[in-house]
Amino acid sequence: MVPLDSKVEERIYPLYVLEELLKPEGYVIGANWDYENGYFDLKIDDKGAYYFLRVPFYAVAGSLDYPGVTVRLEKPFLLAHEYESGNDQDSRNGAIQGAFNQFQTPTNPDADVPAEYIEVGKSLVQKLEELILPSDQ
């Protein structure tokens, strides 16, 4: 995990506004959310490992299962997950094999992030700031 400084930290927004701004850019709300916190994930690459820019958020008014919830953004970070090689490539068992392997646990859920992805992450954070911060920031 590589934390990235950002001007979006501690900013508060309605969650639906963030979704409208970020989903068209490829961000998804990660499946590991609960009623109080969650993550916007942007997949950067999947060569050798899955690399993501992750933007955590916390409910400050309401809960995440409540329409109109307001959230506070936290420090973005880069994350790398290494998976067992070969599972995604093995087509011998087709859809049945894929149905089970899509939920496999990473062999290394906190793999090292190479320097080139850190630079990409910094650029993505800058774009994130441009998307959601008022233009006078």
Secondary structure, DSSP 8 states (H G I E B T S, - for coil): -EE---TTTT-EEEHHHHHHHHGGGT-EE-S---SSEEEEEEEEE-SSSEEEEEEEEEEEES-TTSTT-EEEE---EEEEEB--TTTTT--TTHHHHHHHHTT---SBTT----HHHHHHHHHHHHHHHHHHS-TT-
